[in-house]
Amino acid sequence: MDSRNQTRVNNPSAAQQDVWLVYDDQCPVCRTYCQRARIAEAGGRLRLVDARQPGALMDEITAAGLDIDQGMVLKIGDAMYYGADAMHMLALLSTRAGWFNRVSFLFFGTKWGARVFYPIGKAFRNVLLKLLGISYIENLKARERAGN
């Protein structure tokens, strides 16, 4: 799975040069998209984080009140981008090499495009998870059950 500028990790310790993409690895569409996404070398190194695995970054996302079932998270340095904003930023950082990244940039390269097409993708994900019998991550509900 590792390539020149992409690595999958479960418990990251953030580095300035790294770009962390937190997504649902059990969703076939999310997994395929994230495995194919490539960022330009100048953008740093893309690190994939499975939101279903516990770790410091998931704790940070949950503490920020971000529902990972409603949007993926892109973390660059101290900044976190969520949902459509994450897809837009990822498109801006991406290389334009290959048909996949060109199409992704076409859909998500503008804020308008990301705000239109991300909810469609999210709805498709939700239907697909139901059809496949895959449960939601429910990171915010887990925080509520823990009493935070």
N, C-alpha and C positions, 0 to 999 in steps of 0.2 A: 504494500500500500504506500510505503514511503516513496516520495519522488524528490526531485531537486529542491522544491520549495514548499513541501507539504508533509506534515507529520501528524499522526494520531497520538494523542496523549489522554490520560484519564485524570491526572491530578497536576495541573500546571503550576509552576511558579513563574509569574509573569516576568518577561524580559522586555526591554524597550523595543528591540528589533522584532519581536514576535507579534503576530496577529492571531488572536484566539477566536475560533468559530465554534460556538456551542450549539448543538443540534440534536435531534432525536435519531439515533443510529438504528432504531428498530423500524423507522418509517422508510420504506424502500425509495421513495422519491427524495426525501431529505438526504439519505445516505448517498444516493447516486449523484445528486447535485453537489454535495460537499466533496465527494471524492474526485469529481471532475473539475471543480473550481481551481483556478490557478491565479496567483497574484504575481504582478511584476516583481522582479528581484528588488527593485528600489523600495517596494512596499514592505519588505521584510519577509519573514518566514511564516507561512500559514500553518497553524496548529489546530487540528480537529479535536474537539472534546465532546464525548458522548454524554449528553445531559442526563442519561439514566444512571450514570456512575457517580457516586458521591465524590466530592472533592472541594477544594477551597474556592474554585471559581463558581461552582454551582451554589455554594453557600453565599458567595457575594451576590450572585444574581437573585437568589431568593430573598436575601436581606434587603435588596433594592426594590423588592416588590414586583419583579418581572416574572410573569407567568410564562414559563418556557413552552407550554402547550399552545400559547397564542403567538409565539414568535421566537425565532432564533436570535442569538446574541452574538455580536461581533465586538471583541474588546481589543482596543489598540492603546497601549499605555494605560492611562487611568480612565480613558473614555470608553463607555459602553454604548453601543448602538443596538437598537431592538427592533425586531420585525422588519417592516418595509425600509426603515432607515439602515438597518444592518445589511439588507440586500443591496440597497443603493450604494452604500460605502464599499461593499465587497465588489460590486461592478466597477466602481471607480478605480479600485486598486488592482483590478484584474488585468491580466495580459490579454491582448486581442488575438493571440495565436489560437488557431483551431476554431472550428465551427461552434462548439459549445460555448466558449467564452464570448464569441462575437454575438451569438443569439442572446446570451445572458445580458450582455451590455445593451443590446437593443431594447430588451424589456425593462431592465432595472437601472440603466445608466442615467436616467433623469429621476428627480424626486416624484414627478407626476407619474411616470411609468411604474415606479416601485409602489406607489400608493394605490395604483389601479390593479396591477398584476399580482402583488404579494397576497392580498386577501383571497384572490381566486386560487392561488397555490395552496394557501392555508386551508381553504374549504375543501379542496381536493384531498389534502392530507387527512383531514378529519374524517371524510367519507371512507378513504382507503383504510385507515386504522380500524374503523368500525367493521368494514367488510372482512378484514384480516383477523379480527378479534384481538387486536393489540390495545392494551390499556393506555390511557394517558399517563404522563409523568406525574402531574399534580404536585409540583414542588411547593406551591403556595399552600395547598391543603395540608401537606406534611408539616409545614411550619406552624399552621394553626393547631394541628393535633399536638404538636410539641409544646404549645402554650406560649409561643413567641409573639 
